[in-house]
Amino acid sequence: MKIPRLVQFGAGKIGRSFIGQLFSRAGYEVVFVDVADALVRALNERRRYRVVIKDVVEEEIWVEHVRAIHAGDTEAVAREIAGAAIAATAVGPAFIASVFPLLAAGLLRRRAANGGALDVIICENVLHGARLFRDGIKPLLPADYPFDDLVGLVETSIGKMVPLMPEAERDPLLVYAEAYNTLIVDRKAFKRGVPDVSGIEAKDNMAAYVDRKLFIHNLGHTVAAFLQYLLHPDQPYIWQAMADPEVRGATEAAMWESGRALIGRYPDEFNEANQREAIEDLLQRFANRALGDTVYRVGRDLPRKLSAADRFINALRMDREQNVDALYTELGLAAGLLFRATDQQGRLFDADARFVAEVYAQGVNYVLQTVCGLNLADPADRAVAERVRLAHDFLADPQRRRTPWLAAFHRRGLEAFRP
């Protein structure tokens, strides 16, 4: 019997610890496509790799039946797509566009071979991923290519947390991950049906779960990192943030702001009970000491995380739409403007170093307009900007930050920050 094949774009942490692992355990051969020579070489030499599950009880998983192709070999990638059962991507927002020509070449070869429709599972933390992929791939195909019949663009909600590997680790294929192993996918987007893979959970209203991931999970995680850095810059782990009742309380409050707004936006999907279950589960996972997730990893990449297209601004717009007060989300945004956590060598993330030197240096209003996309001529946006600026100006003062400011904010809100 022919073994089904997954073509997995991206052999990084999510690609290996999550997507490749799920499909391999379901009996698929996994063919990774990546630009990293060392990864491609190691995957082809060993044909398997280890995933270590970091939890109360540590578990080791061997992922078998894998190989790899360098992304620069367009012909080889196209041949694999032509014969694949399914494809997936986990390359990260900055590299998504590089996948489009490869998919287009593969789709053309697949059609010539009468290979039928191809479903592409989009495992990227982006809003409107299907639209992004369609707009990127379709112009690269002939005008008469029956795109809607032959391509399923499947959005997902990626909840698995994968920490940075210790720099002393010498095995390029080993990856750490948490035990959570559920991949939420858009049932309606598949052309060939939802694959029979344990861990895949198909939903009919995918937009609700994409929003919940971004506005509760991603936002809450980042709020924890930003506040932990300001309060405890000498404590580098997210589990330490969860051990501080004030940081945990502010994180939970921000998550509930989005939680209440999501109930209003998607009343057929969410209610008080299932939002509470989701938030409490996330807080417990954030507190996983064994995972060793760092404030640096969770908070880094400020230009993306503070942007108009990402968690804070879109959550604030949803909160406004649903008449939800969002003081803790605004506090998190203000704290993010001051986030300067570094890696083990004391270096800022490259994008954050540029942000500090080139963008933040021009003032808070400049950041709020050019990065966050707030329109200061609009009364509602201007009110958000004023509250964020008030919090920022307080937090930017080292003397005032030495006071128990978060406890005061819990009691009095923004009044605690007024001169």
C-alpha positions in Angstrom: 0.0 0.0 0.0 1.3 3.5 -0.9 2.3 5.5 2.1 0.7 9.0 2.0 3.1 11.9 1.9 3.1 15.3 3.7 5.2 18.0 2.2 6.1 20.3 5.1 7.5 23.7 4.3 9.6 24.7 7.2 11.7 22.3 9.3 11.8 24.6 12.3 10.4 24.1 15.8 6.7 24.0 14.9 7.3 22.0 11.7 9.3 19.3 13.5 7.7 19.2 17.0 4.1 19.6 15.9 3.1 19.2 12.3 5.7 16.6 11.2 5.2 14.7 14.5 1.4 14.5 14.1 1.5 13.3 10.5 4.4 10.9 11.0 2.6 9.2 13.9 -0.4 8.9 11.7 1.6 6.9 9.1 2.6 9.6 6.7 6.0 10.1 5.2 7.1 13.6 6.0 9.2 15.5 3.4 10.5 18.8 4.9 11.4 21.7 2.6 13.8 24.2 4.2 16.6 26.6 3.4 18.9 25.5 6.3 21.6 23.3 4.8 22.5 21.7 8.2 18.8 20.7 8.9 18.3 19.3 5.4 21.5 17.3 5.6 20.8 15.9 9.0 17.2 14.9 8.2 18.4 13.0 5.1 21.3 11.3 7.0 19.2 10.2 10.0 15.6 10.0 8.6 14.3 10.5 12.1 14.6 13.0 15.0 13.7 13.4 18.7 11.0 15.6 20.3 11.3 16.0 24.1 8.0 16.9 25.8 8.8 19.2 28.7 6.1 18.7 31.4 5.9 17.4 34.9 6.9 14.0 33.5 9.3 14.4 30.6 8.6 12.3 27.5 10.7 11.5 24.4 9.1 11.0 21.0 11.0 9.7 18.0 9.6 11.0 14.7 10.3 8.5 11.9 9.9 8.3 8.1 11.2 11.8 7.4 13.5 13.3 4.8 14.2 16.8 3.4 14.7 18.8 0.2 16.4 22.2 0.0 14.0 25.0 -0.9 16.4 26.1 -3.5 15.7 23.0 -5.6 12.5 24.1 -7.2 12.2 21.1 -9.5 12.6 18.6 -6.7 10.0 20.4 -4.5 7.6 20.5 -7.4 7.9 16.8 -7.9 7.2 16.1 -4.3 4.1 18.4 -4.4 2.8 16.6 -7.5 2.7 13.3 -5.6 1.8 14.5 -2.1 -1.3 13.6 -0.2 -1.3 17.0 1.5 1.0 20.0 2.2 1.6 22.3 5.2 3.6 25.4 5.9 5.3 26.6 9.1 7.9 29.1 7.9 7.0 32.2 9.9 5.4 35.4 8.7 8.6 36.9 7.3 9.2 34.0 4.9 5.7 33.1 3.7 6.2 34.8 0.4 9.1 32.6 -0.4 6.8 29.6 -0.4 4.4 30.9 -3.1 6.6 30.2 -6.1 7.4 26.7 -4.9 3.7 25.9 -4.4 2.8 27.4 -7.8 5.5 25.2 -9.5 4.2 22.1 -7.7 0.6 22.8 -8.5 1.4 23.1 -12.2 3.3 19.8 -12.2 0.5 18.2 -10.2 -2.2 19.3 -12.6 -0.1 18.0 -15.6 0.1 14.6 -13.8 -3.6 14.6 -13.0 -2.8 14.5 -9.3 -6.1 16.2 -8.3 -6.7 18.8 -5.6 -4.1 19.7 -3.0 -4.9 20.9 0.5 -2.3 23.2 2.1 -2.5 23.5 5.9 -1.4 27.1 6.8 0.4 26.8 10.2 1.3 30.4 10.5 0.3 32.9 13.2 -1.2 35.4 10.7 -4.7 36.8 10.3 -6.5 35.9 7.0 -3.9 33.3 6.0 -6.0 31.8 3.3 -6.5 35.2 1.6 -2.7 35.9 1.9 -1.8 32.6 0.3 -4.4 32.9 -2.5 -3.2 36.4 -3.3 0.4 35.2 -3.4 0.0 32.0 -5.4 -2.8 32.6 -7.9 -1.0 35.4 -9.9 1.9 32.9 -10.4 -0.5 30.4 -12.2 -2.0 30.6 -15.7 -5.2 32.6 -15.9 -7.2 29.4 -16.8 -5.9 27.4 -13.8 -9.0 26.2 -11.8 -7.6 27.5 -8.5 -10.8 27.1 -6.4 -11.3 23.5 -7.5 -7.7 22.3 -7.1 -6.4 24.2 -4.0 -7.6 24.0 -0.5 -6.1 26.7 1.7 -6.7 25.6 5.3 -6.3 28.1 8.1 -5.3 26.8 11.5 -5.0 27.9 15.1 -1.5 26.9 16.4 -1.5 26.7 20.2 1.6 24.6 20.8 4.4 26.4 22.7 7.9 25.6 21.7 10.7 27.3 23.6 14.2 28.3 22.4 16.7 25.4 22.5 19.7 25.8 24.9 22.6 27.1 23.0 24.8 24.3 24.3 22.6 21.7 22.6 24.6 20.3 19.7 21.9 18.1 18.0 20.4 20.3 15.3 17.3 18.1 15.0 16.3 17.8 18.7 13.4 20.0 19.7 11.6 20.7 23.0 7.9 21.2 23.2 5.0 21.2 25.6 2.6 18.3 25.8 -0.4 20.2 24.2 -0.8 18.6 20.8 -4.1 19.8 19.2 -4.1 21.4 15.7 -7.4 23.3 15.1 -8.2 23.4 11.4 -10.9 24.9 9.1 -13.1 22.0 8.1 -14.8 23.9 5.3 -11.5 24.7 3.5 -10.4 21.1 2.6 -10.9 19.9 -0.9 -10.0 16.3 -0.1 -11.5 16.0 3.3 -10.0 16.3 6.8 -7.1 13.9 7.1 -7.4 11.1 9.6 -4.7 12.3 11.9 -4.9 12.2 15.7 -4.6 15.7 17.2 -6.4 17.4 14.3 -9.6 19.1 15.4 -11.8 20.5 12.6 -14.0 23.5 13.2 -16.7 25.1 11.0 -16.3 28.6 12.3 -12.5 28.9 11.9 -12.4 32.7 12.3 -13.6 32.4 15.9 -10.7 30.1 16.8 -8.1 32.1 14.9 -9.2 35.2 16.8 -9.2 33.4 20.1 -5.7 32.2 19.5 -4.4 35.7 18.7 -6.4 37.7 21.1 -6.3 35.4 24.2 -3.3 33.1 23.8 -0.9 35.3 21.9 -2.0 38.5 23.6 -1.9 37.1 27.1 1.4 35.5 26.6 2.9 38.7 25.4 1.4 40.8 28.2 3.0 38.4 30.7 6.4 38.9 29.0 6.2 42.7 28.8 5.1 43.1 32.4 7.5 40.6 33.8 10.4 42.4 32.0 9.4 45.7 33.6 8.8 44.4 37.1 11.5 41.6 37.3 14.1 42.1 34.6 16.4 39.7 36.5 13.8 36.9 36.2 14.0 35.6 32.6 11.3 32.9 32.5 7.6 33.0 31.8 6.9 30.6 34.7 8.3 33.2 37.0 5.8 35.7 35.6 3.0 33.3 36.5 4.4 32.9 40.0 3.9 36.6 40.6 0.3 37.1 41.6 0.2 40.7 40.2 1.6 39.8 36.8 -0.5 36.7 36.6 -3.6 38.8 37.6 -2.9 41.4 34.9 -2.3 38.8 32.3 -5.6 37.1 33.1 -7.4 40.4 33.1 -6.1 41.2 29.6 -7.1 37.7 28.4 -10.6 38.2 29.8 -11.0 41.5 28.0 -10.5 39.6 24.8 -12.5 36.7 26.1 -15.6 38.9 26.8 -15.3 40.6 23.4 -15.1 37.2 21.7 -18.2 36.0 23.4 -20.0 39.1 21.9 -18.5 38.6 18.4 -19.1 34.8 18.3 -22.0 34.0 20.6 -22.6 30.6 18.9 -19.1 29.5 19.6 -18.0 31.0 22.9 -19.6 31.5 26.4 -18.4 32.3 29.9 -17.8 28.6 30.7 -15.7 27.7 27.6 -13.7 30.9 27.7 -12.9 30.3 31.4 -11.8 26.8 30.6 -9.5 28.1 27.8 -8.0 30.9 29.8 -7.3 28.7 32.9 -5.7 26.1 30.7 -3.5 28.7 29.1 -2.4 30.2 32.4 -1.5 26.7 33.7 0.5 26.0 30.5 2.3 29.4 30.8 3.3 28.4 34.3 5.0 25.1 33.0 8.4 25.4 34.7 9.8 22.4 32.8 9.2 24.1 29.5 11.7 26.8 30.4 10.1 29.3 28.0 11.7 32.8 28.3 10.4 36.3 28.5 12.8 37.1 25.6 11.3 34.6 23.2 7.7 35.4 24.1 8.1 39.2 23.9 10.6 39.7 21.1 9.8 41.1 17.6 8.1 44.3 18.7 7.5 45.6 15.1 5.3 42.6 14.5 3.6 42.2 17.8 2.8 45.9 18.2 1.7 46.4 14.6 -1.7 47.2 13.3 -2.0 43.7 11.9 -1.3 41.8 15.1 -2.7 41.1 18.6 -2.9 44.3 20.5 -4.4 46.7 18.0 -6.8 44.2 16.5 -7.9 43.1 20.0 -8.5 46.8 21.0 -10.6 47.3 17.9 -12.7 44.2 18.7 -13.0 45.4 22.3 -14.3 48.7 21.1 -16.7 47.0 18.7 -18.1 44.9 21.6 -18.1 47.8 24.2 -15.5 46.1 26.4 -13.2 48.2 28.5 -9.6 47.2 27.7 -7.4 48.9 30.3 -5.2 45.8 30.7 -4.7 45.4 26.9 -3.7 49.0 26.7 -1.4 48.6 29.7 0.2 45.7 27.9 0.7 47.8 24.7 2.3 50.6 26.8 4.6 48.1 28.4 5.6 46.7 25.0 6.9 50.0 23.9 9.5 49.6 26.7 10.3 45.9 26.3 14.1 45.5 26.0 14.7 41.8 27.0 17.9 40.3 25.5 19.1 36.8 24.7 21.7 34.8 26.7 24.5 36.9 25.1 22.8 40.2 26.1 21.7 41.0 22.6 18.4 42.5 21.5 16.5 40.7 18.8 17.6 42.3 15.5 14.1 43.7 14.7 13.8 45.1 18.2 17.2 46.8 18.0 16.1 48.5 14.8 12.8 49.4 16.4 14.5 51.0 19.4 17.1 52.9 17.3 15.0 54.0 14.4 11.3 54.0 15.4 10.9 54.4 19.2 13.6 57.1 19.1 11.1 59.3 17.2 8.6 59.3 20.0 5.6 57.5 21.3 3.2 59.2 19.0 5.3 58.2 16.0 5.2 54.6 17.1 1.5 54.6 17.8 0.8 56.1 14.3 3.4 54.3 12.1 3.6 50.9 13.8 0.3 50.5 15.6 -1.7 52.3 12.9 -3.7 54.5 15.2 -5.3 57.5 13.5 -4.9 60.4 15.9 -7.5 62.4 14.0 -10.1 59.8 14.9 -11.6 60.4 18.4 -11.7 56.7 19.4 -8.1 56.0 18.3 -6.9 59.3 19.9 -8.4 58.2 23.2 -6.6 54.9 23.1 -3.4 56.7 22.2 -3.8 59.1 25.1 -4.3 56.2 27.6 -1.3 54.3 26.2 0.8 57.4 26.3 -0.1 58.1 29.9 0.8 54.6 31.0 4.0 54.6 28.9 5.2 57.9 30.4 4.7 56.6 33.9 6.5 53.3 33.2 9.3 55.0 31.4 10.3 56.8 34.6 12.6 54.5 36.6 11.8 56.3 39.9 8.1 55.9 39.5 8.5 52.3 38.3 10.1 51.4 41.7 6.8 52.0 43.4 4.3 49.0 43.5 2.7 50.4 40.4 1.0 47.3 39.1 -0.8 46.8 42.5 -1.9 50.5 42.3 -3.1 49.9 38.7 -5.2 46.9 39.9 -6.9 49.2 42.5 -7.3 52.4 40.6 -6.7 51.8 36.9 -5.1 54.7 35.0 -5.7 57.1 37.8 -2.6 55.4 39.4 -0.5 56.8 36.7 -1.6 60.4 36.7 0.8 63.0 38.2 
